[in-house]
Amino acid sequence: MSLSGVQNTTSTGTAASSTASVTANSVQNLTNQFLTLLVTQMQNQDPLNPMDNAQITSQMAQLSTVTGIGNLNTTMNSLSSAVLSSQLLQSTSLIGKSVLSAGNTLNLAAGGTAPFGVDLPQPADSLAINITDTAGNTVRTINLGPQAAGTMALQWDGLTNAGTPAPAGTYQFSVQATQGGSNVTANALSQDVVNSVSQNTQGLLLNLGSGNQVALSGVKQIL
């Protein structure tokens, strides 16, 4: 009887250990599947329209109830590394491409044109661009009329108000938009080429041809 009792206890202990092992493996598999799906989703997202942080937080909360608090830190570290890797991959794909980001500088080559952009948070009855030289003198005023809300890529033909070519050099421009007789927000955008990508404590930065830096979140349009 005692032998039988020992055998039964051993069998029960082995079964419990096996069950715990299966459970642990199942949790780990669930975690791995979650991270794999999340990374894949991030790698295929629009760089200018990334996943909602609230959605990621909600998914992490659901996962934490399964994995337990003990594994949450490890999971969060893995997720942080996955997010950074995904962002880096997306950012490097922009190298060599032109982007529009906040700025009001125009660089005009001799006999050339100068690209720029405007971001309108709301529609406008009228939109005007005023281009000035380094002394603040108006070189060209461009009236674009009614415009829908959104980001638009534009181009200065390099001509002055008199219709003559403006000298090569650096210019500034301002944007004025009205709706119903009142001024509305209009954001000036500079166009530049992405040369490389770097990282600091605030995240990933795009290094532009002008020498300026812009965060990936600051890019309004990829051209």
Secondary structure, DSSP 8 states (H G I E B T S, - for coil): -HHHHHHHHHHHHHHHHHHHHHHHHHHHHHHHHHHHHHHHHHHTSBTTB---HHHHHHHHHHHHHHH-HHHHHHHHHHHHHHHHHHHHHHHHTTTT-EEEEE--EEEE-TT--EEEEEEESS-BSEEEEEEE-TTS-EEEEEE--SB-SEEEEEEE-SB-TTSSB--SEEEEEEEEEEETTEEE--EEEEEEEEEEEEEETTEEEEEETTS-EEEGGGEEEE-
